[in-house]
Amino acid sequence: MITHIQGRLVEKTPTDVVIDCNGVGYLINISLHTYSLLPDSENLKLFTFLQIKEDAHTLYGFVEKQERELFKLLLSVSGVGASTARTMLSSIPPTHIIQAIASNDVATIQGIKGIGAKTAQRIILDLKEKVLKVYNLDDVSVVVDNTNKEEALSALEVLGFARKAAEKAIDKVFRDVPNASVEQLIKEALKNL
């Protein structure tokens, strides 16, 4: 198994990258989430997953280990292939997918292009326990109020904090206080930044 590739970024598109690693160019499929996180520097390290089928060996790359682990979890669900998993990760940030699975939010998952009601329910049914265990979440029975989360995130960005750092801080607050108001989210997140 190829666990990561580090080398010089040769080509970059929203769906794939080519990394030159000691004279060998690796074509690596990526999600839009990973594309948005790619650094501007030439040197690049991606965590990878190698899918081997009868007719192809395909590499998938991720900037974050969390996204790779979620990709592997999604592949374990019957009826979800690599292209569907990549579409999911391109449509919604991994943290939102994890939260939707943990909180039985079928509507969010079903809102992704190509995911029907049965597939969304199967994803939640198959992955909820794994997601709660892998990502160390408490059982979330209340659907997370994404409006509060987005408003708090926007406020923190206006205050000059990086989006990724702000998201991490807000997610931590949500784990502790699932029904937090916008004001609570901002106050508690500021303590973690």
BAROPA-713816 format. One line per field, with one value per residue: residue number from 1; residue in three letters; chain; y, z negated, x of N, C-alpha, C in turn. Coordinates in pm, 1 decimal. Atoms other than C-alpha are relative to their C-alpha. Example, Ala and Ser with C-alpha at 12.3 -4.5 7.8 and 13.67 -1.06 7.14 Angstrom:
2
k: 1/2
r: ALA/SER
c: A/A
n.yy: -119.0/-119.0
n.zz: 0.0/6.0
n.xx: 89.0/-82.0
ca.yy: -450.0/-106.0
ca.zz: -780.0/-714.0
ca.xx: 1230.0/1367.0
c.yy: 120.0/109.0
c.zz: 0.0/-73.0
c.xx: 90.0/-77.0
***
This chain:
193
k: 1/2/3/4/5/6/7/8/9/10/11/12/13/14/15/16/17/18/19/20/21/22/23/24/25/26/27/28/29/30/31/32/33/34/35/36/37/38/39/40/41/42/43/44/45/46/47/48/49/50/51/52/53/54/55/56/57/58/59/60/61/62/63/64/65/66/67/68/69/70/71/72/73/74/75/76/77/78/79/80/81/82/83/84/85/86/87/88/89/90/91/92/93/94/95/96/97/98/99/100/101/102/103/104/105/106/107/108/109/110/111/112/113/114/115/116/117/118/119/120/121/122/123/124/125/126/127/128/129/130/131/132/133/134/135/136/137/138/139/140/141/142/143/144/145/146/147/148/149/150/151/152/153/154/155/156/157/158/159/160/161/162/163/164/165/166/167/168/169/170/171/172/173/174/175/176/177/178/179/180/181/182/183/184/185/186/187/188/189/190/191/192/193
r: MET/ILE/THR/HIS/ILE/GLN/GLY/ARG/LEU/VAL/GLU/LYS/THR/PRO/THR/ASP/VAL/VAL/ILE/ASP/CYS/ASN/GLY/VAL/GLY/TYR/LEU/ILE/ASN/ILE/SER/LEU/HIS/THR/TYR/SER/LEU/LEU/PRO/ASP/SER/GLU/ASN/LEU/LYS/LEU/PHE/THR/PHE/LEU/GLN/ILE/LYS/GLU/ASP/ALA/HIS/THR/LEU/TYR/GLY/PHE/VAL/GLU/LYS/GLN/GLU/ARG/GLU/LEU/PHE/LYS/LEU/LEU/LEU/SER/VAL/SER/GLY/VAL/GLY/ALA/SER/THR/ALA/ARG/THR/MET/LEU/SER/SER/ILE/PRO/PRO/THR/HIS/ILE/ILE/GLN/ALA/ILE/ALA/SER/ASN/ASP/VAL/ALA/THR/ILE/GLN/GLY/ILE/LYS/GLY/ILE/GLY/ALA/LYS/THR/ALA/GLN/ARG/ILE/ILE/LEU/ASP/LEU/LYS/GLU/LYS/VAL/LEU/LYS/VAL/TYR/ASN/LEU/ASP/ASP/VAL/SER/VAL/VAL/VAL/ASP/ASN/THR/ASN/LYS/GLU/GLU/ALA/LEU/SER/ALA/LEU/GLU/VAL/LEU/GLY/PHE/ALA/ARG/LYS/ALA/ALA/GLU/LYS/ALA/ILE/ASP/LYS/VAL/PHE/ARG/ASP/VAL/PRO/ASN/ALA/SER/VAL/GLU/GLN/LEU/ILE/LYS/GLU/ALA/LEU/LYS/ASN/LEU
c: A/A/A/A/A/A/A/A/A/A/A/A/A/A/A/A/A/A/A/A/A/A/A/A/A/A/A/A/A/A/A/A/A/A/A/A/A/A/A/A/A/A/A/A/A/A/A/A/A/A/A/A/A/A/A/A/A/A/A/A/A/A/A/A/A/A/A/A/A/A/A/A/A/A/A/A/A/A/A/A/A/A/A/A/A/A/A/A/A/A/A/A/A/A/A/A/A/A/A/A/A/A/A/A/A/A/A/A/A/A/A/A/A/A/A/A/A/A/A/A/A/A/A/A/A/A/A/A/A/A/A/A/A/A/A/A/A/A/A/A/A/A/A/A/A/A/A/A/A/A/A/A/A/A/A/A/A/A/A/A/A/A/A/A/A/A/A/A/A/A/A/A/A/A/A/A/A/A/A/A/A/A/A/A/A/A/A/A/A/A/A/A/A
n.yy: -119.1/-128.2/-78.3/-142.1/-34.0/-134.5/-35.2/-128.9/-11.2/-27.1/-44.7/-9.1/-31.2/25.5/141.9/80.4/-63.2/85.6/-27.9/59.6/53.4/58.2/29.9/75.1/-84.3/71.7/-64.3/24.5/-58.1/-75.2/-61.9/-146.4/-41.2/6.4/-101.8/-131.2/-6.2/18.9/-117.4/-63.8/41.9/110.6/123.8/41.2/133.3/42.6/131.8/67.2/128.1/69.1/92.5/97.0/73.2/85.4/-76.2/-123.7/-34.2/-142.9/-68.0/-112.6/-76.8/-87.0/-85.2/33.4/141.8/16.6/16.8/133.5/99.2/-7.0/58.9/145.0/39.7/-7.8/112.0/123.6/7.3/64.8/-92.2/-124.4/21.9/-107.5/-126.6/-54.5/-50.4/-122.4/-102.0/-43.4/-82.2/-122.4/-78.7/-45.1/24.6/125.0/-17.5/-4.5/137.2/72.8/-50.6/46.2/143.1/14.3/-53.4/58.9/-105.2/59.4/-106.3/-55.0/98.6/17.6/-121.5/13.7/51.0/142.7/77.0/9.7/18.5/130.7/-2.6/-87.8/74.8/109.5/-60.3/-32.0/125.1/74.7/-73.5/-81.2/51.6/-14.3/-142.5/-40.9/58.9/-48.5/-143.4/-26.5/-86.4/52.2/29.6/-126.2/28.8/-126.2/-47.6/-119.5/-121.7/-50.9/-144.8/-57.4/32.8/-83.6/-139.3/-11.5/13.6/-127.0/-102.4/23.5/-37.6/-146.8/-39.4/22.9/135.3/88.2/80.4/135.1/-7.0/-36.2/118.6/95.2/-51.9/7.1/141.7/42.1/-54.8/74.4/130.8/-22.2/-62.9/15.2/-100.1/-131.1/-114.8/-61.4/-72.2/100.1/59.1/-94.4/-16.9/121.3/21.9/-94.7/55.1/109.1/-51.0
n.zz: 0.0/-3.3/102.0/-36.7/-105.5/16.0/-113.6/-64.2/-69.1/-141.5/-56.7/99.7/-46.4/112.7/20.5/18.3/-1.8/-35.6/87.5/-43.7/115.9/-49.8/-142.9/-34.5/17.3/49.8/-19.1/123.0/-0.2/123.1/15.4/-1.5/133.4/-2.4/-95.5/65.4/105.5/-55.0/22.1/-120.9/-23.6/-94.1/76.2/45.1/59.0/7.6/54.4/-114.8/8.0/-128.1/-26.1/-102.3/-63.8/-109.1/-118.1/30.1/131.0/7.2/122.0/47.3/90.3/96.2/77.3/141.4/30.2/36.0/-122.6/-52.1/83.3/-33.0/-133.6/18.0/65.6/-99.1/-93.0/65.0/-8.7/-121.9/-94.4/-9.2/-63.3/13.7/-60.2/87.3/120.1/-38.3/-21.4/133.0/59.8/-79.3/19.7/139.1/75.3/78.1/135.1/-10.6/-28.0/127.1/88.5/-53.1/30.3/145.7/48.7/-79.8/-88.6/-133.1/-98.9/-43.8/-85.0/-119.4/-79.6/-87.6/-131.7/-20.7/121.5/23.9/139.4/50.8/16.2/114.1/121.1/14.1/44.4/142.5/73.7/0.2/48.0/120.6/111.7/-34.3/3.8/140.5/62.1/-64.2/20.3/142.8/22.2/82.7/-81.7/-28.1/-46.4/-47.1/-124.5/27.8/-59.4/-88.9/-14.1/107.4/-27.2/-111.2/45.6/87.8/-85.4/-72.3/96.6/31.2/-119.0/-2.5/103.0/-50.9/22.2/-117.0/-4.8/52.1/144.8/55.8/-9.9/103.0/130.9/7.8/10.2/137.2/83.9/-30.9/66.8/141.9/17.5/-130.3/-26.4/30.2/-79.8/-76.2/95.0/75.5/-91.3/-22.9/125.1/30.8/-106.5/21.7/104.8/-59.2/-111.0
n.xx: 85.5/-70.1/68.6/-10.8/-95.8/-53.2/-82.8/22.5/128.0/-23.7/127.2/106.4/135.0/90.3/28.7/-120.8/-131.2/-112.6/-113.7/-125.9/-71.9/-125.6/5.3/121.2/118.6/116.8/130.0/75.0/134.4/25.7/132.4/-5.6/-44.5/-146.0/-45.5/6.3/-101.6/-135.0/-85.3/-51.4/-138.6/-18.9/-15.4/132.6/15.4/139.5/29.3/62.0/69.9/-13.1/110.4/-39.3/109.9/-48.3/-39.0/-72.2/-55.4/28.9/-44.0/79.3/-84.0/68.6/-89.4/20.4/22.1/140.7/76.9/-31.7/67.9/141.8/10.7/-5.4/124.9/107.7/-15.8/44.1/145.6/48.3/62.4/-77.3/-129.1/-98.3/45.9/104.5/-67.2/-71.9/102.6/44.3/-105.1/-10.5/121.4/12.7/-123.9/3.0/55.3/146.0/45.7/-13.0/104.9/128.8/10.5/11.8/127.8/109.2/50.0/17.2/23.1/-128.8/-67.5/83.0/-14.1/-116.0/38.6/-21.5/31.4/143.6/41.6/-44.3/-145.6/-28.4/34.6/-96.8/-126.4/14.5/15.8/-126.0/-116.9/18.4/-80.3/-141.8/-32.0/-2.0/-118.4/-122.2/-18.3/13.3/116.0/107.6/117.4/68.8/135.1/57.1/-59.8/-79.4/54.1/-104.0/12.6/-81.0/-139.4/-45.6/-6.7/-116.4/-118.4/-13.2/-43.0/-141.0/-77.2/-1.7/-94.9/-135.2/-49.2/1.2/121.9/-23.5/-17.7/130.3/86.7/-42.4/40.9/146.6/36.7/-29.2/107.3/122.4/-5.7/25.8/131.9/65.2/104.6/-56.1/44.5/-108.7/-84.8/-75.6/-98.2/-108.9/-74.2/-74.7/-98.3/-109.6/-85.5/-78.0/-82.9
ca.yy: 0.0/346.1/557.9/894.9/1056.3/1356.1/1534.1/1820.9/1929.1/1915.4/1955.3/2057.5/2042.6/2036.0/1657.7/1538.5/1627.2/1491.8/1467.1/1404.1/1181.0/1110.9/1117.1/919.1/1112.1/988.9/1078.2/1117.7/1173.5/1436.1/1587.2/1955.7/1978.8/1865.6/2093.6/2392.7/2304.6/2250.0/2476.3/2721.5/2573.6/2324.6/2067.0/1864.4/1571.7/1388.6/1101.5/838.1/543.0/289.7/119.2/-198.0/-336.6/-589.9/-319.5/-37.1/70.6/415.7/649.8/890.3/1172.4/1382.2/1677.7/1566.6/1218.6/1269.8/1300.6/982.3/787.3/910.5/813.0/458.3/440.5/551.6/282.3/18.1/97.1/-128.2/71.0/351.5/343.5/561.6/813.9/852.0/891.9/1150.9/1337.0/1344.4/1485.3/1740.0/1855.2/1891.4/1934.9/1609.1/1753.5/1821.1/1465.0/1322.6/1544.2/1446.5/1075.8/1113.9/1307.9/1092.7/1389.9/1204.7/1528.5/1662.2/1341.6/1301.6/1659.2/1544.5/1482.8/1113.1/1009.3/886.6/833.8/462.7/519.5/807.6/589.2/299.4/528.4/648.5/299.7/142.0/421.6/589.3/364.4/370.4/750.1/799.0/566.9/681.6/1053.7/1024.7/1186.3/1149.1/1005.6/1304.4/1264.5/1632.2/1757.9/2019.0/2371.1/2455.7/2811.0/2895.0/2724.0/2914.9/3249.5/3189.7/3081.2/3397.0/3614.1/3451.8/3498.9/3868.2/3890.0/3768.3/3401.3/3139.5/2939.6/2599.7/2701.3/2859.6/2546.1/2325.7/2549.3/2563.6/2186.3/2134.3/2362.3/2176.7/1844.4/1990.3/2198.3/2067.3/2332.5/2630.8/2972.4/3182.1/3395.2/3088.3/2938.9/3251.9/3299.9/2938.1/2913.9/3224.6/3045.5/2762.3/2986.0
ca.zz: 0.0/86.1/-220.2/-99.5/187.8/152.9/445.5/689.9/810.9/1191.5/1286.8/1092.6/1190.7/967.3/1014.2/1014.9/967.9/1105.2/856.7/977.0/722.2/818.2/1190.1/1177.1/1232.5/1027.3/1139.4/821.1/814.8/562.8/426.8/453.0/77.2/121.5/424.0/212.3/-49.7/188.5/95.7/345.8/308.5/557.5/290.9/199.9/-25.7/14.9/-192.6/55.0/99.8/375.7/517.3/709.3/950.4/1231.4/1495.2/1308.2/1020.6/912.1/660.9/456.9/269.0/-33.0/-206.9/-541.5/-695.7/-826.4/-471.8/-364.6/-658.9/-579.3/-212.9/-321.3/-552.6/-269.8/-40.7/-297.6/-243.6/7.2/316.8/256.7/496.5/523.8/756.6/525.0/220.0/404.8/511.0/147.6/32.8/315.0/227.9/-150.4/-379.8/-557.5/-899.2/-779.6/-642.9/-973.5/-1165.9/-936.0/-983.4/-1361.4/-1392.6/-1154.5/-916.5/-609.1/-433.1/-423.6/-277.7/-38.2/80.6/247.8/620.4/696.9/341.9/301.7/-15.8/-46.3/6.1/-244.2/-502.5/-433.3/-477.9/-814.6/-927.7/-829.3/-944.4/-1248.6/-1507.9/-1323.8/-1288.7/-1657.0/-1752.7/-1499.5/-1547.1/-1922.3/-1914.1/-2164.5/-2034.4/-1867.9/-1847.2/-1785.2/-1432.9/-1447.6/-1384.6/-1082.1/-1071.5/-1409.5/-1308.3/-980.0/-1144.9/-1411.5/-1147.4/-942.9/-1252.3/-1336.3/-978.0/-994.7/-1312.2/-1109.3/-1204.2/-939.2/-826.8/-906.7/-1258.4/-1321.8/-1197.9/-1429.4/-1727.9/-1649.9/-1597.3/-1937.5/-2098.3/-1919.0/-2059.0/-2411.3/-2370.0/-2077.5/-2117.0/-2153.1/-2041.2/-1798.5/-2085.9/-2289.6/-1987.5/-1924.2/-2291.8/-2342.4/-2004.5/-2085.8/-2396.5/-2170.8/-1908.1
ca.xx: 0.0/126.8/47.3/177.7/363.4/590.6/746.6/727.4/384.2/390.5/22.8/-286.6/-654.8/-964.4/-989.5/-628.7/-263.9/62.6/347.9/703.8/872.7/1235.8/1163.4/838.2/513.7/219.2/-134.4/-338.5/-715.5/-826.9/-1149.1/-1236.9/-1178.3/-817.5/-779.0/-884.0/-620.3/-327.0/-35.2/110.4/458.1/601.1/683.0/374.0/289.4/-40.7/-174.7/-285.4/-514.4/-441.8/-750.0/-672.8/-930.8/-905.7/-872.5/-696.0/-474.9/-597.8/-435.5/-647.7/-476.3/-572.7/-407.2/-554.3/-541.0/-895.8/-1027.7/-845.3/-988.9/-1339.5/-1288.0/-1194.9/-1497.5/-1727.5/-1582.9/-1678.4/-2048.9/-2224.7/-2316.9/-2065.3/-1772.7/-1465.7/-1631.0/-1932.6/-1706.6/-1497.1/-1812.9/-1926.3/-1591.4/-1601.7/-1954.1/-1932.5/-1628.7/-1532.4/-1622.0/-1978.3/-2010.5/-1885.9/-2128.8/-2418.4/-2346.3/-2307.7/-2635.0/-2845.8/-2882.2/-3011.4/-3111.4/-2754.7/-2614.1/-2906.0/-2844.4/-2521.6/-2557.7/-2600.0/-2697.6/-3052.9/-3251.9/-3166.9/-2794.2/-2792.1/-2967.7/-2728.6/-2425.8/-2556.3/-2659.1/-2324.6/-2094.6/-2251.0/-2085.7/-1751.0/-1758.5/-1842.4/-1555.4/-1291.5/-1351.3/-1409.8/-1753.7/-2032.0/-2357.2/-2519.5/-2893.7/-2967.6/-2914.4/-2640.9/-2763.1/-2548.5/-2684.9/-2530.2/-2209.8/-2182.7/-2260.3/-1996.4/-1745.6/-1812.1/-1769.1/-1434.5/-1316.0/-1411.5/-1204.6/-905.6/-880.4/-797.7/-1101.4/-946.4/-843.1/-1183.5/-1365.0/-1158.3/-1231.6/-1605.6/-1625.6/-1463.7/-1723.0/-2004.9/-1881.9/-1895.7/-2214.7/-2426.2/-2699.7/-2467.2/-2589.8/-2385.9/-2256.9/-2154.9/-1981.5/-1778.7/-1682.6/-1578.2/-1402.7/-1197.6/-1067.3/-940.5/-776.7
c.yy: 123.8/92.6/150.1/16.6/144.7/27.9/136.1/-3.1/43.4/57.1/1.2/36.7/-25.9/-148.7/-87.4/85.3/-101.5/43.6/-76.3/-40.5/-76.2/-46.7/-80.4/89.7/-83.7/83.4/-37.6/72.4/67.7/50.5/151.7/54.6/1.4/106.7/138.0/16.6/-14.5/125.8/57.5/-45.4/-118.4/-133.7/-36.8/-140.5/-28.3/-137.5/-71.5/-128.3/-61.5/-99.7/-90.8/-74.6/-83.7/81.5/126.5/2.9/152.0/55.9/117.3/72.3/98.2/81.7/-38.9/-150.5/-27.5/-24.9/-138.3/-107.9/-1.8/-62.1/-153.4/-52.6/-0.4/-116.0/-132.1/-19.1/-62.2/102.2/133.7/-34.9/120.4/131.3/64.3/60.1/130.8/114.9/54.0/95.2/129.9/93.5/63.9/-25.1/-127.0/15.2/4.9/-139.9/-81.5/40.3/-50.1/-147.9/-19.3/44.9/-49.4/101.6/-51.3/107.6/57.8/-95.8/-21.0/121.5/-3.2/-64.8/-148.9/-87.2/3.3/-25.4/-131.8/-2.5/85.5/-73.1/-113.1/53.7/28.3/-127.0/-74.2/73.2/72.4/-46.8/18.7/145.4/48.5/-49.7/60.9/146.5/43.7/97.6/-65.6/-29.3/127.7/-32.7/124.2/40.4/132.3/119.0/65.5/150.7/69.4/-20.0/90.5/146.1/22.5/-6.8/129.5/109.7/-15.4/35.8/152.2/52.3/-30.1/-138.5/-81.8/-92.0/-138.8/0.0/30.4/-119.2/-101.7/43.1/-11.5/-144.8/-52.9/49.0/-78.7/-137.0/14.3/52.0/-3.4/107.5/142.4/107.9/56.2/69.1/-96.5/-59.0/90.6/13.8/-121.7/-27.9/91.8/-50.1/-108.1/45.7/61.8
c.zz: 0.0/-95.4/21.7/112.2/-22.7/117.9/55.0/76.3/143.9/66.1/-109.1/70.3/-118.7/-27.9/-21.2/0.4/50.6/-87.4/53.0/-125.2/52.2/145.5/44.5/-27.4/-41.5/24.3/-120.7/8.4/-133.9/-2.3/9.7/-134.8/-5.9/92.1/-65.9/-106.9/52.3/-21.6/132.7/33.6/96.2/-71.9/-63.9/-59.0/-9.3/-64.2/106.6/-38.1/138.9/13.6/115.1/47.2/112.4/115.0/-29.5/-141.7/-8.3/-134.9/-30.3/-104.7/-84.8/-76.0/-147.8/-18.2/-28.9/124.4/59.7/-79.4/28.4/136.7/-10.7/-67.7/100.6/98.5/-59.4/7.5/133.8/89.6/13.1/55.6/-18.2/58.6/-84.6/-126.4/30.8/25.6/-133.3/-62.1/76.5/-26.2/-137.8/-70.6/-85.0/-139.5/2.4/28.6/-129.2/-95.2/44.6/-31.1/-149.3/-51.9/79.5/94.6/144.3/107.4/52.5/95.7/129.7/92.7/95.3/130.5/11.4/-121.3/-21.5/-146.6/-57.1/-23.7/-120.2/-131.1/-25.4/-51.2/-150.4/-83.8/-13.4/-72.1/-133.0/-115.4/25.7/-11.2/-144.6/-68.8/56.9/-30.7/-143.3/-31.6/-98.6/92.0/16.6/54.6/54.9/129.1/-29.2/73.0/82.8/16.8/-105.7/28.5/109.5/-40.5/-88.7/80.2/76.9/-92.1/-32.4/118.0/10.6/-102.7/38.4/-23.5/128.7/-7.6/-62.0/-151.9/-67.6/2.9/-107.4/-137.6/-18.0/-12.4/-140.1/-94.9/21.7/-66.4/-148.0/-26.2/133.5/33.4/-25.5/91.5/74.1/-94.8/-80.1/86.4/16.5/-125.3/-28.6/103.9/-17.0/-107.0/56.9/113.8/-50.2
c.xx: 88.9/-74.9/10.3/101.2/42.5/92.5/-36.4/-131.3/25.8/-125.1/-105.0/-130.1/-93.2/-27.4/123.3/125.9/101.3/116.0/120.5/76.6/122.7/-9.4/-120.4/-120.1/-119.8/-125.4/-85.3/-133.4/-25.1/-144.5/16.7/45.9/152.5/56.6/3.5/108.5/143.1/83.5/49.8/141.5/5.9/8.5/-133.7/4.6/-148.4/-7.0/-81.6/-72.9/7.9/-114.0/40.2/-123.9/59.3/58.1/80.1/54.8/-12.2/42.9/-92.3/84.2/-79.6/103.2/-7.3/-23.1/-147.2/-84.9/25.4/-73.6/-149.6/-26.9/-2.4/-126.6/-115.4/7.4/-49.9/-152.1/-40.1/-70.0/71.4/137.7/90.6/-50.1/-109.8/62.4/72.9/-97.8/-49.7/101.8/21.7/-117.5/-8.7/133.5/-11.1/-60.9/-152.6/-57.7/2.5/-112.7/-137.5/-21.4/-25.1/-136.4/-121.1/-64.3/-6.3/-10.8/131.4/69.6/-77.5/9.9/118.9/-44.3/35.0/-29.6/-150.9/-28.8/52.4/150.4/38.6/-28.2/99.7/133.4/-6.6/-7.0/133.3/113.6/-15.4/88.4/149.3/43.6/8.5/127.1/129.0/26.6/-29.1/-113.1/-95.2/-116.9/-81.3/-138.2/-67.1/69.8/69.6/-59.7/109.1/-6.6/85.5/148.5/56.2/12.3/121.8/129.4/25.6/52.3/148.5/90.2/11.6/100.4/145.4/56.2/-10.3/-121.3/20.2/10.6/-133.2/-95.5/33.9/-50.5/-151.2/-46.5/23.7/-109.4/-128.5/-1.4/-34.9/-141.5/-74.9/-103.5/47.9/-56.9/120.2/98.5/87.4/110.4/120.7/86.4/88.3/108.5/120.3/95.8/92.8/90.9/128.8
***
